[in-house]
């Protein structure tokens, strides 16, 4: 039964509860050696998927009766050993950590009795070791890291009328999947003189992935049993800073990057948007980037700082979502509807460029102004012409006014986003194009205020008023409109 929403300004079924517990224990064994234990736990209530619950078909009927994430549970335990050390082990820091993440997805079509339940669990083991050394004007940093990600995925359907269960396809390979990484890095900074600083670095990465699809044949007759990949890459960076005086600073950086496909990139079966299904692509390869960045900054009268940064990135074999074929067909029946088949594939070339600017001005000892603005443009270079890259935000920025008194601090700030036009959306991307207006996502701005009063050396009162004008807007790529006027009160104690 459909129940109308009596208040259009309230987005029903968009709220949830979350609980977080954090404990850190530090043992200072000596003036130069410490042991830190960090334990975290996080859980939530069911989280409704508001955007899916508001979708209607061509006749105006709701598509979903239920669509929610189950409680997301996350455990983290990390131990860090730090010591000043000697020789090549100055400032040695070693961290071993374990993380467990469990989440689930549940949905039932409107007027249907079958609820689909999909569960995922990830175990993550990591080990990092870093050290540094000073040799005159040279600073050296180096380290090793390794990780192992183990992903399990299972699913079942249940008829809410009878309680009968039935098998269901999983989001990730039901036979299990894992991803192992190892890396070593070395960086070097050289203060050539009072005006010149040279920095360089190199990183060796090794990534191995295994995904077992042997149990998924009943739902998707994939032409492969498992996918195994082993990828190795060497990347580096070279940077130069020139400071002709106290007022000017110029910097140039060139670097390369590497990203191997992970389990989510390569192995998922997922309805990213209604009527569009992502399927695994065993031929997916790593993507590589080559980056250039140039920045210039100037200080005026020791109180105003202006800086501009321009960047350009070339992609080779960029990982992007594109139309695909499953068993030679461009469409597939999934969840009772015909869906277009897509997959993550490697595009030959892509590029991103943009700039950001910042301003910081100390008007008086108590009053300060800061402002930032960022613009990004990205395109895939494919036949017959260029296509927008996914996940490219519109122009955005923030301007803040700070007042700092002996016991009182405040920040009044404006956040703003420009238009995201339809022509700048990737037509098969995951940026929720279906929720845009006929012209795209409109520009917006909000006025906000944060304050803090030091009531006692150990007690601080905080208050924040967000979206003061109660403007209606939606953040780019979001499936839910942003909150209206919001008041936050906080008491912070230090004991």
Number of C-alpha atoms within 10 A of each C-alpha: 6 8 5 7 10 8 8 8 10 11 16 14 15 15 12 11 10 13 10 11 10 10 10 12 11 11 11 12 10 9 8 11 16 16 17 16 16 15 18 15 16 16 19 16 15 19 19 21 20 19 17 20 21 17 15 13 9 7 6 8 12 17 19 18 18 18 23 20 19 20 19 16 19 18 16 16 16 18 17 18 16 20 19 16 16 11 11 14 16 17 19 20 20 19 18 17 18 17 18 17 17 18 17 20 20 20 21 22 18 17 11 14 16 21 18 23 22 21 19 18 16 17 16 18 16 18 18 18 18 20 21 22 19 14 9 8 11 15 15 18 19 20 18 17 18 18 18 19 19 17 23 19 20 20 20 17 21 18 15 13 9 9 11 10 14 12 13 17 22 23 22 28 25 20 18 17 24 20 21 19 19 18 18 18 18 18 18 18 18 17 15 11 11 10 13 16 18 19 18 18 18 17 19 15 19 16 22 18 21 20 23 19 23 16 17 18 13 11 11 14 14 17 11 11 14 17 17 13 18 13 16 15 16 15 17 17 18 17 18 17 18 17 18 12 11 11 14 16 18 18 18 18 18 18 18 19 17 17 16 24 20 21 20 14 19 24 27 20 19 17 18 15 17 16 16 23 23 24 23 25 19 17 11 20 19 20 20 20 19 18 18 18 18 17 18 18 18 19 18 12 8 11 13 17 18 17 18 18 18 18 18 18 21 17 22 18 17 23 24 19 21 17 17 21 14 19 12 7 10 13 19 18 12 13 13 8 11 14 19 22 21 26 27 26 23 18 18 14 18 23 20 17 17 16 18 18 18 18 18 18 18 15 11 10 10 12 15 18 19 18 18 17 17 19 17 17 17 22 19 21 17 12 7 6 8 12 18 19 22 19 14 20 21 19 19 19 19 17 18 19 16 17 16 15 11 8 12 15 16 20 19 18 20 17 17 16 21 17 17 20 16 15 11 19 22 22 19 19 19 16 21 19 21 15 17 19 11 10 11 18 22 16 18 16 18 20 19 19 18 17 18 20 17 15 12 11 10 10 13 17 16 17 16 19 16 20 21 15 12 13 15 15 17 18 15 25 19 14 19 18 15 14 16 17 16 12 13 10 11 11 12 11 11 8 5
